[in-house]
Amino acid sequence: MTLESQLIKKEYYQMYINEQESVQPIRVLGEAYQEELQKDLPDLTSIRFAQGEIYFHNRDYEAAIFKWENITGELELWARKNIADAYYESGLLSNAEDLYLSIETHNLTLKTEVSLQLFSLYIDREKREEAVEIIKKTINSNPDYPNVTDIARAYFEDQQDWANAIELAVNEAKRTGSTDWYDTVNSYVKKGLTKSLNPNYFTQAIFELYSLDQRMFEELTTSLWRSYQDKESYFTWLKEVNHLLLNLDLSRNLHFEFLSELHYQTYFGLINGNFIMKTLEDLVPDLLTNWLRLSVPKHTVLVSAAVLSWNELFPTSISMSIVSEAENLISETNSNIDELEESLNLFEAIISWAKTKDMGENNHLKWVVQQLNDFDTHHLFITGLSGSGKSAFVNSILGEEIQDSPTSSLVMFKDFEELNIYEITDHETIKLADFTHFQERMDRRRNALESIIEFQQPFPFLYEQKLTLIETPGLKGSHQDRYEVLQYIQLADTLLFVIDANAPFTEKEKVILSQINELAPDIPIHFLLSKMDTIVNEQEAIKIYDEAKSKIQTYLPEAEVFAYSSQYERGQQLLELKGFMQSITDTRNIADKRLAKLLFFIRTTISRLLQKRIDVENQLIESVRWNEEVVMKLNGALNQLKDTEAQKIKAITRSYRTIKESIQNEISIEVPKILQECSELIAEDSNISTIHIELNDVMNKRLQDYLEQEVMPKYYTSLQEWINSSKEEFAQGQEFLDEMAEGLNSLYGEERIKPLCDFKVLDDWHRDTDRMTSRFQLEKVNILLRNTPSQFLLKSAGKLFGALSQNKSLLYNKYKDFVKNDSYSEPTEVVIERFFQQFELFEKSLERDITLFFRQPLKILNEAIEESLSQISANQDILKKMNTNPEMFRDPLTLFEVRLRQFEWATLAGKGVHTIY
């Protein structure tokens, strides 16, 4: 045992008792102590040091401390450390800590032991930060000291101090190159403890691991890769690991299966349409480069196709050496890809993405792909010019009169055990109730080509021949055919072109065939010469058939021609037709050909979506422009309506007030006359003391009769004329609004604006005027009983002279003159006020009533303006988003095109099947 080992274990005393193991150590040391005292210059340091150890082991810490306190020389610092240990064991932790900290030494072992003791002490005193600090310093100064890193690791794990635990493991893995430490790092990664760390934290460790253990390298790299997935730092990791792999000497011979699989998953995850090109342009080329360098055999074709397709769309982004290697690999390696599943997955991904971008259901394309995936039947596409006899031929094959008029939609006839008829639009699939509804669809001409009909029923001929018939509407021979009728021609495995025997193979038919050949050059075309029964004799029929066949085969050498007539003996013709069908329905390589068609429709889908994006933007721009024009015209109409309303309010109220003023004038003239005429009732024998009371009553009665019998009927008549005049005003207003609405609705293209005014206002006026003019009761007016000076004088004089009963003639004359000559201005005003009192509320409500008349048109115009403004705002917001981030739409479609192209590389190139564009 070395001296340092003895000092560490406090077994320094063993050097005194090695030969006296049977004797108590304390006695041996005591005897040695006495012997040393006998010397001239005794040195008791080492013996005291050893004695202190014996006391320590026997838990006599006080005696141990006493022995160690006076140690000098080489053992002094160890003695001080031991004293601190004794304090520690005695529970005097503060004393122990102070003493440990006071020890300064260059002896690495002593320094490490002191640090480890301090570490334990800090743990006991729950000084976590100090414990971490001291153990990290200890590792930095003496990492190879026995168990020091294991002690630190155990403590960090116990404290769940994963940051320090990971740091320790990574640093030790790099320092020692120990796979055990790399295993520890990997365990932390798998537990998800490293996700928050920057990916470059591990780069150097992984790099060094590659040269140590490539299996471990793959395992740790794979664990880190998976841990960063779905994290913000994922792309940082991908850049970091790509850079790392580019600097390693990778080889496919090393069979990095997990890394190859991760590259596969990552690449397809990146190009699934959720990321823009700016994010991927610096990432994918390196990813593909590394994937090709380390790929396993099952990925060789796939990664090669990915490299080639990416290089096609983004030339020079991948080094030419990698591109050349990919070209060699793809030509030499057999593909083991599930081609149909991969292509269907790609199509589904595009359709799902389109739906999230509000680009419609694309139901037609879904249906087409579904039909291409049906390998049990051969698709016979039947077309021809309108009137060629196509529908009659289809009926004869199907065995019944399915169609009694030319078809207006694309119709697929399929053999099935029961009747099912579906109408497929781009938005939905509708099951038609019965055959009658099918006939109604066939008779429909408007928008008929927007629907596809799938007709399922037991069809013996189709069942025997394993055929599905696809009949098109009759062709017109125009360029529009390719967009309306022939857009689904890629559904065809074989095309049967029906021509009329009376005018076979015309120039118009050649033009159509040229279009078909341009759209689908790989689809075999054959011909049916129909209406042969209309030819006068057999020789002429044979001549026509031979001439037509010669023309056709000059144009299409491999085309077959079949002469057909609905009047021929059915059994024999059907037998010949079966032979003809068998000769033209070649099923060789149908799966590969269908795959090419499927990829064509995927490419078509991408193109349509790109065009739809342009169309949507143009539609939004046009919608904004149109709505702005609508708002301008609606605001103009609204202002005109308000002007009309104001004008009608002015005209109608003015007319009413004119009538009122006329009646007022008449009353103001007639009332004084009526009152003045009452003077005739005054006679010399009248009781002068009460005459004013009698006259006042008579005057009120005459006023009541006048107002009720003369004024009110006249006023009623005037009001009815006024209401009729107002009705004409309202009618003019309604006529103006109708003309205005006609102009606005022509802009809308529908009856959107219906400005119906409220003519019930006139009924209300009739009711109110009838009620107010049906009867009038004048509240008694004080005419002669008022206290004006003249009246007061006359009334007083009357009482005086009446009491005297003398010479009343003069007074009567005066009284009569007063009644006859008074202006009666005040009573007249009172009468007018009371007469029109019940009409005041009516008059005040006229403006409100006229406003109510125009309320609904105003509401409609305001709502239309608000709707258009809302539409403008919504469309402008959408346009802003589209123009702010156009790559959010364009880039995913570009990536879908990359996937399509790499799939074509991986599948069709090696089979000699041509890609359809």
Beta strands, then each sheet from edge to edge (+ up, - down):
strand 1: 378-384
strand 2: 410-415
strand 3: 420-424
strand 4: 429-431
strand 5: 452-457
strand 6: 467-471
strand 7: 494-500
strand 8: 525-530
strand 9: 561-563
sheet 1: 4+ 3- 5+ 2+ 6- 1- 7- 8- 9-
end
